[in-house]
Amino acid sequence: MEKLVNIKLGSNENSIIIVDQRALPLDLKYMEITNKEEAFFAIESLAVRGAPAIGIFAGYAMYVLSKDIVKNAKDEKSAKDALRELADYLNSSRPTAVNLHYVLERVMARIKDVSKDEIVATLKDEAVKVHNEDKAMCKAISEYGLTLLKDGMGVITHCNAGPLATSEYGTAQGPLIMSKERGLNIRVYADETRPLLQGARLTSFELHNAGVDVTLICDNMASLVMKKGLIDIAFVGADRIAANGDFANKIGTSGVAILAKHYNIPFYTFAPSSTIDLSCATGEDIVIEERSGDEIAEKFYAHRMAPKGIKTFNPAFDVTDHSLLAGIVTEKGIIRPPFDVNLKKLFG
């Protein structure tokens, strides 16, 4: 598979070019982002998605959009105030993924003590650092995850935590792609991941094109493939990990974890350290984004599949309890229970 570059700077670095993930797998389309409204829409609409990828995108957006802000600002304070407003605006596009907030605060902290003339260059330097760090993180996470795999194992995954959601390799998908490169024969069962079908559209697309043995299943088939003995281990990503190990991931993840516990299948979540939020005590403190009910009733259908006027409930994420986890795979190693102790040891 030709490696997709899912986020890059446009010509003259006056825009950000992203793969429009909404169009995959049937169409490989790119979006060019030139203003704050387009940047907000790209995140909110899931044209760019995956916690690390959102963070990378946000870093580049702050750099590109800072050019006009700094140019039009009368002094250093007004420039920084306007950039603070931009960061807060972009942060409001998706409240659950901690990487978005993390990167925005990181770039704002970096320009705190620089002059007006240094702001743009400083923001570029920090955005590039965020991107390069994610590449290194993904490779390290994938290497640690690879130690959990043996030839012939069956793996179940949910949502998408591959190259499209990060910079390259991915987090939970990284070891699966790397296993193919290292000559291991791994069988992957990818949940379709309703209602936005990230598993069907993105995970199966990436793994199939990487030559990995992947079978697409409906979300409600997870129990059956586990019962039949086809699954040896479960790998998923994370959008926010609390201090006690509870974590938010795409809706449906907690159900897979409960099933895995029932069938004695080890369940792992994968995430870079920027996804770990030690200021968030437990999963109860994670704000869950709720999205339009049209995603349930209409999206991807040729015509509406639910009665008009029907009430809908469409949370984008759920929280998996830490008691269901065998471990958290990060770029610094695999963290085991007790998570409240070991997360603080490594990241406190």
C-alpha positions as CSV (number, residue, x, y, z in Angstrom):
1,M,0.0,0.0,0.0
2,E,1.2,3.5,-0.9
3,K,1.4,5.4,2.4
4,L,-1.1,8.2,2.5
5,V,0.0,11.6,3.7
6,N,-3.1,12.5,5.5
7,I,-2.0,16.0,6.8
8,K,0.4,18.4,5.1
9,L,1.0,22.0,4.5
10,G,-0.2,23.5,1.2
11,S,1.7,25.6,-1.3
12,N,3.5,28.6,0.3
13,E,2.3,27.1,3.6
14,N,-0.9,29.2,3.4
15,S,-3.2,26.2,3.8
16,I,-3.4,22.7,5.2
17,I,-4.2,19.8,2.9
18,I,-6.0,16.8,4.5
19,V,-7.4,13.5,3.2
20,D,-11.2,13.9,3.5
21,Q,-11.9,10.7,5.5
22,R,-15.6,11.1,4.9
23,A,-15.2,10.0,1.3
24,L,-13.2,6.8,1.9
25,P,-12.9,4.0,0.9
26,L,-14.5,4.7,-2.5
27,D,-13.0,8.0,-3.2
28,L,-9.6,9.5,-2.2
29,K,-10.3,13.2,-1.9
30,Y,-8.3,16.0,-0.4
31,M,-9.5,19.2,1.3
32,E,-7.6,22.5,1.4
33,I,-8.2,24.4,4.6
34,T,-7.5,28.2,4.4
35,N,-9.6,29.8,7.2
36,K,-10.8,29.1,10.8
37,E,-14.3,28.2,9.7
38,E,-13.0,25.5,7.4
39,A,-10.7,24.2,10.1
40,F,-13.5,24.0,12.6
41,F,-15.7,22.2,10.0
42,A,-13.0,19.7,9.1
43,I,-12.7,18.6,12.8
44,E,-16.4,18.7,13.6
45,S,-17.5,16.9,10.4
46,L,-14.8,14.2,10.9
47,A,-13.1,15.0,7.6
48,V,-10.0,14.8,9.9
49,R,-10.5,12.4,12.7
50,G,-8.5,10.3,15.2
51,A,-7.2,12.0,18.4
52,P,-3.6,12.3,17.3
53,A,-4.5,13.4,13.8
54,I,-6.8,16.1,15.2
55,G,-3.9,17.4,17.3
56,I,-1.5,17.5,14.4
57,F,-4.1,19.3,12.3
58,A,-4.7,21.8,15.0
59,G,-1.0,22.6,15.3
60,Y,-0.7,23.3,11.6
61,A,-4.0,25.3,11.6
62,M,-2.7,27.6,14.4
63,Y,0.5,28.2,12.3
64,V,-1.2,28.8,9.0
65,L,-4.0,31.0,10.4
66,S,-1.5,33.0,12.5
67,K,0.0,34.6,9.5
68,D,-2.9,37.0,8.8
69,I,-3.7,37.4,12.5
70,V,-0.1,38.6,13.3
71,K,0.0,40.7,10.1
72,N,-3.2,42.6,11.0
73,A,-2.5,42.9,14.7
74,K,-1.4,46.3,16.0
75,D,0.9,44.9,18.7
76,E,2.1,41.7,20.4
77,K,-0.8,41.6,23.0
78,S,-3.6,41.9,20.4
79,A,-2.0,39.2,18.3
80,K,-1.7,36.8,21.2
81,D,-5.3,37.6,22.3
82,A,-6.6,36.9,18.8
83,L,-4.7,33.6,18.7
84,R,-6.1,32.7,22.1
85,E,-9.6,33.2,20.7
86,L,-8.7,31.1,17.7
87,A,-7.4,28.3,19.9
88,D,-10.6,28.4,22.1
89,Y,-12.7,28.3,18.9
90,L,-11.0,25.3,17.5
91,N,-11.1,23.5,20.8
92,S,-14.9,23.8,20.9
93,S,-15.2,21.7,17.7
94,R,-14.9,18.4,19.5
95,P,-14.8,18.3,23.3
96,T,-13.9,14.6,24.0
97,A,-10.5,14.1,22.3
98,V,-7.9,15.4,24.7
99,N,-5.2,15.8,22.0
100,L,-7.0,18.7,20.4
101,H,-6.9,20.6,23.7
102,Y,-3.3,19.4,24.5
103,V,-1.8,20.7,21.2
104,L,-3.7,24.0,21.3
105,E,-2.5,24.7,24.8
106,R,1.0,23.5,23.9
107,V,1.4,25.9,21.0
108,M,-0.1,28.8,23.0
109,A,2.4,28.2,25.8
110,R,5.2,28.2,23.3
111,I,4.4,31.8,22.1
112,K,3.8,33.2,25.6
113,D,7.2,34.9,25.9
114,V,8.1,35.6,22.2
115,S,7.9,38.9,20.4
116,K,5.2,39.6,17.8
117,D,7.8,39.1,15.0
118,E,8.6,35.6,16.3
119,I,5.1,34.3,16.7
120,V,4.6,32.8,13.3
121,A,7.9,31.0,13.1
122,T,7.5,29.7,16.6
123,L,4.1,28.3,15.9
124,K,5.5,26.5,12.8
125,D,8.4,25.1,14.8
126,E,6.0,23.7,17.4
127,A,3.5,22.3,14.9
128,V,6.3,20.4,13.1
129,K,7.6,19.1,16.4
130,V,4.1,17.8,17.3
131,H,3.9,16.0,13.9
132,N,7.4,14.5,14.2
133,E,6.8,13.4,17.8
134,D,3.6,11.6,16.8
135,K,5.5,9.7,14.1
136,A,8.1,8.5,16.7
137,M,5.3,7.7,19.2
138,C,3.4,5.6,16.7
139,K,6.4,3.6,15.8
140,A,7.3,3.0,19.5
141,I,3.6,2.1,20.4
142,S,3.5,-0.3,17.5
143,E,6.7,-2.0,18.6
144,Y,5.4,-2.5,22.1
145,G,2.1,-3.7,20.8
146,L,3.9,-6.2,18.5
147,T,5.3,-8.0,21.6
148,L,1.7,-9.0,22.5
149,L,1.2,-10.8,19.1
150,K,2.2,-14.3,18.0
151,D,1.9,-15.9,14.6
152,G,-1.6,-17.1,13.8
153,M,-3.4,-15.0,16.5
154,G,-6.9,-13.5,15.9
155,V,-7.4,-9.9,16.8
156,I,-10.6,-7.9,17.1
157,T,-10.6,-4.1,16.8
158,H,-13.2,-1.4,16.9
159,C,-13.2,2.0,15.2
160,N,-10.1,3.2,13.5
161,A,-6.7,3.8,15.1
162,G,-4.5,3.5,12.0
163,P,-2.4,5.8,9.9
164,L,-5.4,7.9,8.9
165,A,-6.0,8.6,12.6
166,T,-2.4,9.5,13.4
167,S,0.7,10.3,11.4
168,E,1.8,6.8,10.3
169,Y,1.4,3.2,11.4
170,G,-1.3,4.3,13.9
171,T,-1.8,3.2,17.5
172,A,-4.0,0.1,17.9
173,Q,-3.6,-0.7,14.2
174,G,0.1,-0.1,14.2
175,P,1.2,-3.5,15.5
176,L,-1.2,-5.2,13.0
177,I,0.5,-3.4,10.0
178,M,3.9,-3.9,11.5
179,S,3.2,-7.6,12.0
180,K,2.8,-8.0,8.3
181,E,6.1,-6.2,7.7
182,R,7.8,-8.6,10.1
183,G,6.3,-11.8,8.6
184,L,3.7,-12.6,11.2
185,N,0.3,-14.0,10.0
186,I,-2.3,-12.2,12.0
187,R,-6.1,-12.5,11.5
188,V,-8.0,-9.3,12.2
189,Y,-11.7,-9.0,12.7
190,A,-12.7,-5.4,12.3
191,D,-16.0,-4.2,13.8
192,E,-17.9,-2.0,11.3
193,T,-18.3,0.6,14.0
194,R,-21.8,2.1,13.7
195,P,-23.0,4.7,13.0
196,L,-20.1,6.3,11.1
197,L,-18.6,3.0,9.9
198,Q,-15.0,3.9,10.6
199,G,-14.1,0.2,10.9
200,A,-15.8,-0.6,7.6
201,R,-14.6,2.4,5.7
202,L,-11.2,3.1,7.2
203,T,-9.8,0.2,9.2
204,S,-10.6,-2.5,6.7
205,F,-9.4,-0.2,3.9
206,E,-6.0,0.4,5.6
207,L,-5.4,-3.2,6.7
208,H,-6.6,-4.7,3.4
209,N,-4.2,-2.5,1.4
210,A,-1.4,-3.3,3.8
211,G,-1.8,-7.0,3.0
212,V,-3.2,-7.9,6.5
213,D,-5.7,-10.7,6.7
214,V,-8.8,-8.7,7.7
215,T,-12.5,-9.7,8.0
216,L,-15.2,-7.1,8.3
217,I,-18.0,-7.9,10.8
218,C,-21.0,-6.1,12.0
219,D,-20.7,-4.7,15.5
220,N,-23.3,-7.2,16.9
221,M,-21.2,-10.2,15.6
222,A,-18.3,-9.6,18.1
223,S,-19.8,-12.0,20.7
224,L,-20.1,-14.8,18.1
225,V,-16.6,-14.6,16.8
226,M,-15.3,-14.6,20.4
227,K,-17.4,-17.6,21.3
228,K,-16.2,-19.5,18.2
229,G,-12.6,-19.1,19.5
230,L,-11.5,-16.9,16.6
231,I,-10.3,-14.1,18.8
232,D,-7.2,-14.2,21.0
233,I,-6.7,-10.6,21.9
234,A,-8.5,-7.2,21.5
235,F,-6.8,-3.9,20.4
236,V,-8.6,-0.5,20.4
237,G,-7.5,3.1,20.5
238,A,-8.4,5.9,22.9
239,D,-9.5,9.5,22.8
240,R,-9.0,10.3,26.5
241,I,-7.6,8.2,29.3
242,A,-8.4,9.1,32.9
243,A,-6.0,8.9,35.8
244,N,-7.5,5.6,37.0
245,G,-7.3,3.9,33.6
246,D,-10.9,4.5,32.5
247,F,-10.9,5.6,28.9
248,A,-13.1,7.1,26.2
249,N,-13.2,5.6,22.7
250,K,-15.6,5.3,19.9
251,I,-19.1,4.3,20.9
252,G,-19.4,0.5,21.2
253,T,-15.9,0.0,22.7
254,S,-17.1,-0.7,26.2
255,G,-19.4,-3.4,24.9
256,V,-16.5,-5.2,23.1
257,A,-14.5,-4.9,26.4
258,I,-17.3,-6.5,28.4
259,L,-17.6,-9.4,25.9
260,A,-13.8,-9.9,26.0
261,K,-13.9,-10.1,29.8
262,H,-16.6,-12.7,29.6
263,Y,-14.6,-14.9,27.1
264,N,-11.3,-14.3,28.9
265,I,-9.8,-12.4,26.0
266,P,-7.1,-9.8,27.0
267,F,-8.3,-6.3,26.1
268,Y,-5.7,-3.5,25.4
269,T,-6.1,0.2,24.6
270,F,-3.4,2.0,22.7
271,A,-2.6,5.7,22.9
272,P,0.2,8.3,23.0
273,S,1.0,10.0,26.3
274,S,-0.8,13.1,25.1
275,T,-4.1,11.2,25.3
276,I,-3.6,10.5,29.1
277,D,-5.3,13.1,31.2
278,L,-4.1,12.8,34.8
279,S,-6.3,15.9,35.7
280,C,-9.3,13.7,34.8
281,A,-9.8,11.5,37.9
282,T,-12.2,8.9,36.4
283,G,-14.3,8.2,33.3
284,E,-17.2,10.0,35.0
285,D,-15.3,13.2,34.4
286,I,-15.0,12.8,30.6
287,V,-17.4,14.9,28.6
288,I,-19.0,12.8,25.9
289,E,-19.8,14.5,22.6
290,E,-23.4,13.9,21.3
291,R,-23.9,14.1,17.6
292,S,-26.8,14.6,15.2
293,G,-29.4,11.8,15.1
294,D,-29.2,12.0,11.3
295,E,-26.1,9.9,11.5
296,I,-28.3,7.0,12.8
297,A,-31.4,7.5,10.7
298,E,-30.0,8.7,7.4
299,K,-26.3,8.7,6.9
300,F,-24.9,6.1,4.3
301,Y,-28.5,5.0,3.4
302,A,-30.0,5.6,0.0
303,H,-33.1,6.9,1.9
304,R,-34.1,7.5,5.5
305,M,-34.3,4.2,7.5
306,A,-36.1,5.5,10.6
307,P,-39.5,7.1,11.1
308,K,-39.6,10.8,10.7
309,G,-39.9,12.5,14.1
310,I,-38.4,9.6,16.0
311,K,-36.2,10.5,18.9
312,T,-32.5,9.6,18.6
313,F,-29.6,9.3,21.0
314,N,-26.2,9.5,19.4
315,P,-23.2,9.7,21.7
316,A,-19.9,9.6,19.8
317,F,-18.0,7.8,22.6
318,D,-18.5,5.6,25.6
319,V,-16.2,5.0,28.5
320,T,-14.6,1.6,29.2
321,D,-14.0,0.9,32.9
322,H,-10.4,0.2,33.8
323,S,-11.3,-3.1,35.4
324,L,-11.8,-4.5,31.9
325,L,-8.3,-3.6,30.7
326,A,-5.3,-5.9,30.6
327,G,-3.1,-3.0,29.7
328,I,-2.5,0.4,28.2
329,V,0.0,0.5,25.4
330,T,1.9,3.8,25.1
331,E,5.2,5.0,23.5
332,K,6.8,4.5,26.9
333,G,5.7,0.9,27.4
334,I,2.8,-1.3,28.4
335,I,1.1,-0.1,31.6
336,R,-0.5,-2.8,33.7
337,P,-2.9,-2.6,36.7
338,P,-3.1,-0.9,39.1
339,F,-3.5,1.9,36.6
340,D,-4.0,4.8,39.1
341,V,-0.6,4.0,40.5
342,N,1.3,3.0,37.4
343,L,0.0,5.9,35.2
344,K,1.2,8.4,37.7
345,K,4.6,6.6,38.0
346,L,5.2,6.9,34.3
347,F,3.4,10.2,33.4
348,G,2.9,12.0,36.7
